[in-house]
Amino acid sequence: VAADSYRARIAILGCGAVGGAFAEGIARGWKRARRRGEVWLWSRHASRARKLGHALACPTVRARVLGAPEEALGASEAVLLCLPDAVIVPMAERLARSLPRGRRVQAPVLHTNGLLGAEALVALRRKGVAVGKLHPLWAANRGSSFLGEVSFGIEGDPGAERAARAILRWVGGRAAALQEGTGPEYHAAASLLSGGLVALYELADRLFRRAVPGRDARRRALDMLAKTALSNVWVYGTKAALTGAISRGAEDTVRGHLRALRRTPDALEAYRVLGRTMLELARARGSVDASSARRLARLLGVRARRR
Ligand SMILES: NC(=O)c1ccc[n+]([C@@H]2O[C@H](COP(=O)([O-])OP(=O)(O)OC[C@H]3O[C@@H](n4cnc5c(N)ncnc54)[C@H](OP(=O)(O)O)[C@@H]3O)[C@@H](O)[C@H]2O)c1
Protein backbone atom coordinates (compact mmCIF):
# COMPACT_ATOMS: atom_id res chain seq x y z
CA VAL A 1 0.00 0.00 0.00
CA ALA A 2 1.50 3.38 -0.99
CA ALA A 3 2.12 5.75 1.91
CA ASP A 4 -0.21 8.49 0.55
CA SER A 5 -3.15 6.10 0.19
CA TYR A 6 -3.78 6.16 3.95
CA ARG A 7 -6.15 9.12 3.67
CA ALA A 8 -8.29 8.61 6.75
CA ARG A 9 -6.46 9.73 9.86
CA ILE A 10 -7.92 9.70 13.34
CA ALA A 11 -5.77 10.86 16.24
CA ILE A 12 -6.20 9.60 19.80
CA LEU A 13 -4.55 11.42 22.68
CA GLY A 14 -4.37 9.21 25.77
CA CYS A 15 -3.95 5.44 25.46
CA GLY A 16 -5.76 4.29 28.60
CA ALA A 17 -9.00 2.28 28.83
CA VAL A 18 -11.11 4.59 26.65
CA GLY A 19 -8.36 5.57 24.16
CA GLY A 20 -7.46 1.92 23.73
CA ALA A 21 -11.07 0.87 23.14
CA PHE A 22 -11.60 3.62 20.53
CA ALA A 23 -8.36 2.72 18.75
CA GLU A 24 -9.26 -0.96 18.70
CA GLY A 25 -12.87 -0.32 17.63
CA ILE A 26 -11.95 2.08 14.82
CA ALA A 27 -9.22 -0.25 13.50
CA ARG A 28 -11.65 -3.18 13.63
CA GLY A 29 -14.33 -1.21 11.75
CA TRP A 30 -11.90 -0.05 9.08
CA LYS A 31 -10.51 -3.54 8.68
CA ARG A 32 -13.98 -4.98 8.21
CA ALA A 33 -14.78 -2.36 5.56
CA ARG A 34 -11.31 -2.79 3.98
CA ARG A 35 -10.79 0.91 4.48
CA ARG A 36 -7.24 2.18 4.55
CA GLY A 37 -6.53 4.48 7.41
CA GLU A 38 -4.13 5.54 10.07
CA VAL A 39 -4.75 5.68 13.77
CA TRP A 40 -2.45 8.25 15.32
CA LEU A 41 -1.64 7.65 18.95
CA TRP A 42 -0.13 9.82 21.63
CA SER A 43 0.57 9.03 25.25
CA ARG A 44 2.95 10.67 27.69
CA HIS A 45 4.60 7.27 27.78
CA ALA A 46 5.41 6.51 24.14
CA SER A 47 5.81 2.82 25.01
CA ARG A 48 2.09 2.67 25.82
CA ALA A 49 1.16 4.14 22.42
CA ARG A 50 3.61 1.82 20.67
CA LYS A 51 2.18 -1.25 22.40
CA LEU A 52 -1.36 -0.27 21.43
CA GLY A 53 -0.20 0.50 17.86
CA HIS A 54 1.33 -2.97 17.50
CA ALA A 55 -1.94 -4.56 18.52
CA LEU A 56 -3.89 -2.62 15.84
CA ALA A 57 -1.72 -3.02 12.79
CA CYS A 58 -3.08 -5.01 9.84
CA PRO A 59 -2.67 -4.73 6.03
CA THR A 60 -5.14 -1.83 5.75
CA VAL A 61 -4.74 -0.06 9.10
CA ARG A 62 -1.54 1.61 10.20
CA ALA A 63 -0.72 2.98 13.60
CA ARG A 64 1.55 5.99 14.03
CA VAL A 65 2.94 7.11 17.36
CA LEU A 66 3.01 10.91 17.67
CA GLY A 67 5.91 12.68 19.29
CA ALA A 68 3.73 15.52 20.64
CA PRO A 69 -0.03 16.06 21.05
CA GLU A 70 0.05 19.09 18.69
CA GLU A 71 0.78 16.74 15.77
CA ALA A 72 -2.75 15.37 16.20
CA LEU A 73 -4.13 18.53 14.58
CA GLY A 74 -3.00 17.15 11.23
CA ALA A 75 -5.60 14.35 11.42
CA SER A 76 -8.24 14.31 8.67
CA GLU A 77 -11.33 12.94 10.43
CA ALA A 78 -11.17 13.52 14.17
CA VAL A 79 -8.98 14.08 17.19
CA LEU A 80 -10.16 12.24 20.30
CA LEU A 81 -9.05 13.47 23.71
CA CYS A 82 -9.22 10.32 25.87
CA LEU A 83 -7.59 12.01 28.83
CA PRO A 84 -8.28 12.34 32.56
CA ASP A 85 -11.01 14.84 33.48
CA ALA A 86 -8.62 17.51 34.76
CA VAL A 87 -6.40 17.36 31.68
CA ILE A 88 -9.03 18.08 29.01
CA VAL A 89 -9.30 21.87 29.35
CA PRO A 90 -5.51 22.44 29.65
CA MET A 91 -4.91 20.14 26.67
CA ALA A 92 -7.47 22.05 24.55
CA GLU A 93 -5.71 25.30 25.52
CA ARG A 94 -2.32 23.80 24.67
CA LEU A 95 -3.53 22.62 21.25
CA ALA A 96 -5.20 25.99 20.58
CA ARG A 97 -1.99 27.87 21.46
CA SER A 98 -0.11 25.81 18.89
CA LEU A 99 -2.44 26.90 16.07
CA PRO A 100 -1.19 29.89 14.11
CA ARG A 101 -3.92 32.48 13.38
CA GLY A 102 -5.76 31.60 10.21
CA ARG A 103 -4.61 27.95 10.08
CA ARG A 104 -7.53 25.79 9.08
CA VAL A 105 -7.88 22.56 11.05
CA GLN A 106 -9.72 19.91 9.13
CA ALA A 107 -10.52 17.51 11.95
CA PRO A 108 -13.05 18.19 14.71
CA VAL A 109 -11.76 17.66 18.25
CA LEU A 110 -13.90 15.57 20.62
CA HIS A 111 -13.38 14.66 24.26
CA THR A 112 -14.74 11.51 25.88
CA ASN A 113 -15.61 12.87 29.32
CA GLY A 114 -19.11 12.48 30.75
CA LEU A 115 -19.38 15.56 32.93
CA LEU A 116 -17.87 18.17 30.65
CA GLY A 117 -19.71 19.55 27.65
CA ALA A 118 -18.34 20.63 24.28
CA GLU A 119 -17.65 24.07 25.79
CA ALA A 120 -14.67 22.56 27.67
CA LEU A 121 -12.91 22.82 24.31
CA VAL A 122 -13.81 26.49 23.83
CA ALA A 123 -10.16 27.48 23.33
CA LEU A 124 -10.13 25.39 20.14
CA ARG A 125 -13.58 26.56 19.07
CA ARG A 126 -12.31 30.15 19.22
CA LYS A 127 -9.68 29.13 16.68
CA GLY A 128 -12.38 27.85 14.33
CA VAL A 129 -12.12 24.15 15.23
CA ALA A 130 -15.39 22.18 15.47
CA VAL A 131 -15.57 20.72 18.98
CA GLY A 132 -17.74 18.16 20.70
CA LYS A 133 -18.10 15.29 23.10
CA LEU A 134 -18.29 11.54 22.46
CA HIS A 135 -18.82 9.80 25.78
CA PRO A 136 -19.14 6.02 25.99
CA LEU A 137 -21.84 4.88 28.41
CA TRP A 138 -19.71 1.91 29.18
CA ALA A 139 -17.87 0.61 32.21
CA ALA A 140 -14.31 0.61 30.91
CA ASN A 141 -11.38 -1.47 32.01
CA ARG A 142 -7.99 -1.26 30.38
CA GLY A 143 -7.86 -3.76 27.52
CA SER A 144 -11.62 -4.17 27.08
CA SER A 145 -13.41 -3.45 23.79
CA PHE A 146 -16.67 -1.61 23.12
CA LEU A 147 -19.48 -4.11 22.79
CA GLY A 148 -21.87 -3.70 19.87
CA GLU A 149 -24.76 -2.23 21.81
CA VAL A 150 -22.90 0.49 23.76
CA SER A 151 -24.52 3.94 23.60
CA PHE A 152 -22.45 7.09 23.39
CA GLY A 153 -23.60 10.50 24.60
CA ILE A 154 -22.81 13.02 21.86
CA GLU A 155 -23.05 16.78 21.62
CA GLY A 156 -21.22 19.63 19.96
CA ASP A 157 -20.80 21.70 16.83
CA PRO A 158 -22.42 20.21 13.69
CA GLY A 159 -19.05 19.16 12.22
CA ALA A 160 -18.07 17.49 15.49
CA GLU A 161 -21.40 15.66 15.72
CA ARG A 162 -20.96 14.35 12.19
CA ALA A 163 -17.46 13.13 13.08
CA ALA A 164 -18.81 11.49 16.25
CA ARG A 165 -21.50 9.63 14.31
CA ALA A 166 -18.96 8.50 11.71
CA ILE A 167 -16.74 7.07 14.48
CA LEU A 168 -19.75 5.26 15.92
CA ARG A 169 -20.32 3.60 12.57
CA TRP A 170 -16.78 2.18 12.73
CA VAL A 171 -16.88 1.11 16.38
CA GLY A 172 -20.47 -0.13 16.11
CA GLY A 173 -21.98 2.04 18.88
CA ARG A 174 -25.28 3.89 19.17
CA ALA A 175 -25.63 7.66 19.42
CA ALA A 176 -27.59 9.27 22.28
CA ALA A 177 -27.88 12.99 21.42
CA LEU A 178 -27.48 15.02 24.63
CA GLN A 179 -29.26 18.27 25.44
CA GLU A 180 -26.80 21.08 25.97
CA GLY A 181 -25.82 21.86 29.57
CA THR A 182 -27.00 18.53 31.01
CA GLY A 183 -23.53 16.99 31.45
CA PRO A 184 -23.39 17.00 35.27
CA GLU A 185 -26.75 15.32 35.84
CA TYR A 186 -26.30 12.96 32.87
CA HIS A 187 -22.92 11.87 34.22
CA ALA A 188 -24.11 11.68 37.84
CA ALA A 189 -26.87 9.33 36.68
CA ALA A 190 -24.47 7.18 34.68
CA SER A 191 -22.04 6.98 37.62
CA LEU A 192 -24.84 6.19 40.06
CA LEU A 193 -25.92 3.26 37.90
CA SER A 194 -22.53 1.81 36.97
CA GLY A 195 -20.74 2.45 40.28
CA GLY A 196 -23.89 2.01 42.36
CA LEU A 197 -24.56 -1.48 41.00
CA VAL A 198 -21.03 -2.52 41.91
CA ALA A 199 -21.29 -0.96 45.39
CA LEU A 200 -24.66 -2.63 46.02
CA TYR A 201 -23.23 -5.98 44.98
CA GLU A 202 -20.32 -5.44 47.40
CA LEU A 203 -22.66 -4.55 50.30
CA ALA A 204 -24.87 -7.57 49.61
CA ASP A 205 -21.82 -9.82 49.40
CA ARG A 206 -20.58 -8.60 52.82
CA LEU A 207 -24.00 -9.10 54.40
CA PHE A 208 -24.35 -12.58 52.85
CA ARG A 209 -21.02 -13.76 54.28
CA ARG A 210 -22.40 -15.10 57.58
CA ALA A 211 -25.28 -16.91 55.92
CA VAL A 212 -23.32 -18.35 52.97
CA PRO A 213 -19.61 -18.50 53.94
CA GLY A 214 -18.47 -20.31 50.77
CA ARG A 215 -17.31 -17.68 48.27
CA ASP A 216 -18.28 -19.59 45.12
CA ALA A 217 -21.73 -20.51 46.38
CA ARG A 218 -22.29 -16.92 47.51
CA ARG A 219 -21.16 -15.49 44.17
CA ARG A 220 -23.36 -17.89 42.20
CA ALA A 221 -26.37 -16.94 44.31
CA LEU A 222 -25.76 -13.19 44.09
CA ASP A 223 -24.92 -13.26 40.37
CA MET A 224 -28.23 -14.90 39.50
CA LEU A 225 -30.20 -12.62 41.81
CA ALA A 226 -28.64 -9.54 40.22
CA LYS A 227 -29.10 -10.92 36.72
CA THR A 228 -32.78 -11.76 37.17
CA ALA A 229 -33.53 -8.37 38.80
CA LEU A 230 -31.87 -6.51 35.91
CA SER A 231 -33.40 -8.65 33.19
CA ASN A 232 -36.84 -8.03 34.74
CA VAL A 233 -36.17 -4.29 34.42
CA TRP A 234 -35.23 -4.75 30.74
CA VAL A 235 -38.31 -6.85 30.00
CA TYR A 236 -41.03 -5.28 32.19
CA GLY A 237 -39.71 -1.84 33.21
CA THR A 238 -38.88 -0.71 36.77
CA LYS A 239 -42.43 -0.51 38.14
CA ALA A 240 -43.39 -4.07 37.25
CA ALA A 241 -39.90 -5.47 37.89
CA LEU A 242 -39.82 -4.51 41.57
CA THR A 243 -39.89 -7.44 44.02
CA GLY A 244 -39.28 -7.74 47.76
CA ALA A 245 -40.85 -6.76 51.06
CA ILE A 246 -41.40 -3.08 50.30
CA SER A 247 -43.10 -3.87 46.98
CA ARG A 248 -45.56 -6.12 48.90
CA GLY A 249 -46.08 -3.69 51.76
CA ALA A 250 -44.76 -6.31 54.21
CA GLU A 251 -44.14 -3.96 57.16
CA ASP A 252 -42.97 -6.56 59.70
CA THR A 253 -40.42 -7.89 57.24
CA VAL A 254 -39.11 -4.38 56.59
CA ARG A 255 -38.85 -3.82 60.40
CA GLY A 256 -36.87 -7.08 60.63
CA HIS A 257 -34.51 -5.95 57.87
CA LEU A 258 -33.91 -2.58 59.53
CA ARG A 259 -33.15 -4.28 62.86
CA ALA A 260 -30.71 -6.67 61.17
CA LEU A 261 -28.89 -3.84 59.43
CA ARG A 262 -28.29 -1.80 62.61
CA ARG A 263 -24.75 -3.18 62.87
CA THR A 264 -23.87 -2.13 59.31
CA PRO A 265 -24.72 1.58 59.09
CA ASP A 266 -23.82 1.99 55.38
CA ALA A 267 -26.09 -0.88 54.40
CA LEU A 268 -28.85 0.51 56.66
CA GLU A 269 -28.59 3.93 55.01
CA ALA A 270 -28.58 2.40 51.52
CA TYR A 271 -31.65 0.29 52.41
CA ARG A 272 -33.51 3.37 53.63
CA VAL A 273 -32.53 5.62 50.71
CA LEU A 274 -33.25 3.04 48.01
CA GLY A 275 -36.32 1.86 49.91
CA ARG A 276 -37.94 5.27 49.37
CA THR A 277 -37.69 4.88 45.59
CA MET A 278 -38.96 1.28 45.91
CA LEU A 279 -41.93 2.62 47.85
CA GLU A 280 -42.66 5.21 45.16
CA LEU A 281 -42.65 2.45 42.54
CA ALA A 282 -44.87 0.21 44.68
CA ARG A 283 -47.36 3.07 45.19
CA ALA A 284 -47.34 3.87 41.46
CA ARG A 285 -48.28 0.30 40.58
CA GLY A 286 -50.81 0.06 43.39
CA SER A 287 -49.30 -2.85 45.32
CA VAL A 288 -49.16 -0.86 48.62
CA ASP A 289 -52.14 1.05 49.98
CA ALA A 290 -51.93 4.63 51.30
CA SER A 291 -51.87 3.88 55.06
CA SER A 292 -49.31 1.10 54.70
CA ALA A 293 -47.24 3.41 52.51
CA ARG A 294 -47.31 6.09 55.23
CA ARG A 295 -46.07 3.62 57.87
CA LEU A 296 -43.39 2.26 55.54
CA ALA A 297 -42.29 5.81 54.68
CA ARG A 298 -41.87 6.53 58.41
CA LEU A 299 -39.79 3.36 58.83
CA LEU A 300 -37.63 4.45 55.91
CA GLY A 301 -37.08 7.85 57.48
CA VAL A 302 -39.09 10.00 55.06
CA ARG A 303 -40.76 12.20 57.71
CA ALA A 304 -37.59 12.61 59.72
CA ARG A 305 -35.84 13.81 56.56
CA ARG A 306 -38.50 16.42 55.75
CA ARG A 307 -38.69 18.01 59.19
N1 LIG B 1 -13.10 4.36 32.33
C1 LIG B 1 -14.37 4.52 32.05
O1 LIG B 1 -15.21 3.70 32.40
C2 LIG B 1 -14.83 5.73 31.27
C3 LIG B 1 -16.06 5.65 30.63
C4 LIG B 1 -16.48 6.75 29.90
C5 LIG B 1 -15.69 7.89 29.81
N2 LIG B 1 -14.50 7.96 30.48
C6 LIG B 1 -13.71 9.21 30.37
O2 LIG B 1 -12.70 9.03 29.37
C7 LIG B 1 -11.51 9.74 29.76
C8 LIG B 1 -10.33 8.78 29.83
O3 LIG B 1 -10.62 7.81 30.81
P1 LIG B 1 -9.82 6.42 30.91
O4 LIG B 1 -10.66 5.52 31.73
O5 LIG B 1 -9.37 5.97 29.56
O6 LIG B 1 -8.57 6.89 31.78
P2 LIG B 1 -7.19 6.14 31.93
O7 LIG B 1 -7.32 4.69 31.65
O8 LIG B 1 -6.61 6.58 33.20
O9 LIG B 1 -6.33 6.77 30.74
C9 LIG B 1 -6.02 8.14 30.68
C10 LIG B 1 -4.83 8.36 29.74
O10 LIG B 1 -4.40 9.72 29.87
C11 LIG B 1 -2.98 9.78 30.04
N3 LIG B 1 -2.69 10.84 31.02
C12 LIG B 1 -2.80 10.78 32.37
N4 LIG B 1 -2.48 11.97 32.94
C13 LIG B 1 -2.15 12.77 31.92
C14 LIG B 1 -1.70 14.12 31.85
N5 LIG B 1 -1.54 14.87 32.95
N6 LIG B 1 -1.46 14.66 30.64
C15 LIG B 1 -1.62 13.92 29.53
N7 LIG B 1 -2.02 12.63 29.51
C16 LIG B 1 -2.28 12.07 30.70
C17 LIG B 1 -2.56 8.40 30.52
O11 LIG B 1 -1.43 7.88 29.84
P3 LIG B 1 0.07 8.29 30.07
O12 LIG B 1 0.25 8.26 31.56
O13 LIG B 1 0.90 7.33 29.31
O14 LIG B 1 0.14 9.65 29.44
C18 LIG B 1 -3.66 7.47 30.06
O15 LIG B 1 -3.29 6.86 28.83
C19 LIG B 1 -11.82 10.42 31.11
O16 LIG B 1 -12.21 11.76 30.88
C20 LIG B 1 -12.98 9.60 31.65
O17 LIG B 1 -13.83 10.38 32.47
C21 LIG B 1 -14.03 6.89 31.20
The ligand as an SDF file (V2000), in Angstrom:
LIG
                    3D

 48 52  0  0  0  0  0  0  0  0999 V2000
  -13.0990    4.3570   32.3310 N   0  0  0  0  0  0  0  0  0  0  0  0
  -14.3670    4.5190   32.0540 C   0  0  0  0  0  0  0  0  0  0  0  0
  -15.2140    3.6980   32.4050 O   0  0  0  0  0  0  0  0  0  0  0  0
  -14.8260    5.7310   31.2700 C   0  0  0  0  0  0  0  0  0  0  0  0
  -16.0580    5.6480   30.6270 C   0  0  0  0  0  0  0  0  0  0  0  0
  -16.4820    6.7540   29.8990 C   0  0  0  0  0  0  0  0  0  0  0  0
  -15.6860    7.8920   29.8150 C   0  0  0  0  0  0  0  0  0  0  0  0
  -14.4960    7.9620   30.4820 N   0  0  0  0  0  0  0  0  0  0  0  0
  -13.7120    9.2070   30.3690 C   0  0  0  0  0  0  0  0  0  0  0  0
  -12.6960    9.0330   29.3740 O   0  0  0  0  0  0  0  0  0  0  0  0
  -11.5150    9.7420   29.7590 C   0  0  0  0  0  0  0  0  0  0  0  0
  -10.3260    8.7750   29.8320 C   0  0  0  0  0  0  0  0  0  0  0  0
  -10.6240    7.8060   30.8050 O   0  0  0  0  0  0  0  0  0  0  0  0
   -9.8250    6.4170   30.9060 P   0  0  0  0  0  0  0  0  0  0  0  0
  -10.6630    5.5180   31.7270 O   0  0  0  0  0  0  0  0  0  0  0  0
   -9.3680    5.9710   29.5640 O   0  0  0  0  0  0  0  0  0  0  0  0
   -8.5720    6.8860   31.7780 O   0  0  0  0  0  0  0  0  0  0  0  0
   -7.1860    6.1420   31.9300 P   0  0  0  0  0  0  0  0  0  0  0  0
   -7.3220    4.6870   31.6480 O   0  0  0  0  0  0  0  0  0  0  0  0
   -6.6060    6.5800   33.2010 O   0  0  0  0  0  0  0  0  0  0  0  0
   -6.3260    6.7750   30.7400 O   0  0  0  0  0  0  0  0  0  0  0  0
   -6.0150    8.1370   30.6820 C   0  0  0  0  0  0  0  0  0  0  0  0
   -4.8340    8.3560   29.7440 C   0  0  0  0  0  0  0  0  0  0  0  0
   -4.4030    9.7230   29.8680 O   0  0  0  0  0  0  0  0  0  0  0  0
   -2.9790    9.7780   30.0400 C   0  0  0  0  0  0  0  0  0  0  0  0
   -2.6880   10.8400   31.0230 N   0  0  0  0  0  0  0  0  0  0  0  0
   -2.8040   10.7800   32.3730 C   0  0  0  0  0  0  0  0  0  0  0  0
   -2.4770   11.9710   32.9410 N   0  0  0  0  0  0  0  0  0  0  0  0
   -2.1530   12.7720   31.9220 C   0  0  0  0  0  0  0  0  0  0  0  0
   -1.7050   14.1240   31.8520 C   0  0  0  0  0  0  0  0  0  0  0  0
   -1.5440   14.8690   32.9520 N   0  0  0  0  0  0  0  0  0  0  0  0
   -1.4630   14.6640   30.6390 N   0  0  0  0  0  0  0  0  0  0  0  0
   -1.6170   13.9240   29.5300 C   0  0  0  0  0  0  0  0  0  0  0  0
   -2.0200   12.6280   29.5140 N   0  0  0  0  0  0  0  0  0  0  0  0
   -2.2790   12.0670   30.6990 C   0  0  0  0  0  0  0  0  0  0  0  0
   -2.5640    8.4000   30.5220 C   0  0  0  0  0  0  0  0  0  0  0  0
   -1.4290    7.8810   29.8420 O   0  0  0  0  0  0  0  0  0  0  0  0
    0.0710    8.2920   30.0660 P   0  0  0  0  0  0  0  0  0  0  0  0
    0.2450    8.2630   31.5550 O   0  0  0  0  0  0  0  0  0  0  0  0
    0.9000    7.3290   29.3070 O   0  0  0  0  0  0  0  0  0  0  0  0
    0.1390    9.6510   29.4380 O   0  0  0  0  0  0  0  0  0  0  0  0
   -3.6620    7.4730   30.0610 C   0  0  0  0  0  0  0  0  0  0  0  0
   -3.2860    6.8650   28.8340 O   0  0  0  0  0  0  0  0  0  0  0  0
  -11.8250   10.4230   31.1130 C   0  0  0  0  0  0  0  0  0  0  0  0
  -12.2130   11.7590   30.8850 O   0  0  0  0  0  0  0  0  0  0  0  0
  -12.9850    9.6040   31.6470 C   0  0  0  0  0  0  0  0  0  0  0  0
  -13.8290   10.3770   32.4670 O   0  0  0  0  0  0  0  0  0  0  0  0
  -14.0330    6.8880   31.1980 C   0  0  0  0  0  0  0  0  0  0  0  0
  1  2  1  0
  2  3  2  0
  2  4  1  0
  4  5  1  0
  4 48  2  0
  5  6  2  0
  6  7  1  0
  7  8  2  0
  8  9  1  0
  8 48  1  0
  9 10  1  0
  9 46  1  0
 10 11  1  0
 11 12  1  0
 11 44  1  0
 12 13  1  0
 13 14  1  0
 14 15  2  0
 14 16  1  0
 14 17  1  0
 17 18  1  0
 18 19  2  0
 18 20  1  0
 18 21  1  0
 21 22  1  0
 22 23  1  0
 23 24  1  0
 23 42  1  0
 24 25  1  0
 25 26  1  0
 25 36  1  0
 26 27  1  0
 26 35  1  0
 27 28  2  0
 28 29  1  0
 29 30  1  0
 29 35  2  0
 30 31  1  0
 30 32  2  0
 32 33  1  0
 33 34  2  0
 34 35  1  0
 36 37  1  0
 36 42  1  0
 37 38  1  0
 38 39  2  0
 38 40  1  0
 38 41  1  0
 42 43  1  0
 44 45  1  0
 44 46  1  0
 46 47  1  0
M  CHG  2   8   1  16  -1
M  END
$$$$
